[in-house]
Amino acid sequence: MQRKLTLNDGNVIPQFGLGLYQLPEGTETQNIVKTALELGYRHLDTAHAYQNETSVGQAIQDSEISNSEIWITSKLWPSDYEQAPEAIERMLKRLKVEQIDLLLLHQQVGNYRKAWIALENAVKEGKVKSIGISNFDGERLVDLFNFADIKPSVIQVETHPYHQQVELQEFLKPYGTKIESSYPLGHGDKNLLEEKIFKKMAKKYNKTVAQIILRWHIQEGIIVFPRSTQKEHLAENINIFDFELSCSEIKEIRKLNKKQPYFTMTYEEQEKNFLSWKLED
């Protein structure tokens, strides 16, 4: 039912999971996580900025599934960077775990070098298993890879059929860094979801267009975790491991690449917006 990938540090990550962005702290998120785990999800993607880590941790504690079977990804916000060691300790307490499976730097603004050193130390101390980055590009991306002693295992970045990150994949190859997709379904773009090629494949395999796109991510080696709050959609999203797209179909989907991101905030805008947001626990 699941596929797993081996990261460049030797750790093995479930390739499919649940995104928890915009889900509120409290019983709603706990119930969603509980349902997802019952359906076979084993990768949960959260962040300090999502403000729901406590609910995620509680849901895991309340489940009958061993913590060792569940992969937790979380992220440090730029306001955490200057005091990253302390922020990691607080994150461990919120998630109710002794080790975070994957910890990312959430944004490329702020003192990311200092924060990366803290992440490397956390790995050496056994508090974090794997480390990576999110939303880095351009000179910050190159700088981080040149600076890092432990190269990122993962980069979480917008990836979907309209924005396939081909150049980024080439950059990452020497490092063995995996891509995690944000906006895997193109931010719900109707143009993408109504592409004739997807409708044709959906009919052929008796799947939905969303399932075809998620399956494409899986076969391209991308880690993916669509967000959903409804049990029906949670079950539908994970039901993509009983069929396989052909090589010719994969090539046809690759032709849809437009290098078209939906997140278009400039670096200057990111600095202004993200550095002004100070998170509390």
GIDAVEN-V105697 format. One line per field, one symbol per residue. ss: DSSP state (@ for helix, = for strand, . for the rest). psi: psi as a letter, one per 40 degrees, with the letter a starting at -180 (. if undefined). Layout:
ss=???
psi=???
This chain:
ss=...===.....===.=.==.......@@@@@@@@@@@@@...===..@@@..@@@@@@@@@@....@@@.======.@@@@@@@@@@@@@@@@@@....======......@@@@@@@@@@@@@...=======...@@@@@@@@@@......=====.=..=..@@@@@@@@@@..=====...@@@.@@@@..@@@@@@@@@@...@@@@@@@@@@@...==......@@@@@@@@........@@@@@@@@............@@@@@@@@.......
psi=diiiihieeeihhhdhahhehehihaddddddddddddeehehhhaiddefedddddddddeiehhdeehhhhiihideeddfdddddddddddefiehhdhhihdieiagdddddddddddddeedhdiiaihfiiadddddddddhdhihdihhihhidegefdddddddddefhihhhifdffffhdddeehdddddddddefiiddddddddddeefhhhgihiehdddddddegeeeihiiddddddddeehefgidhehidddddddddehhii.
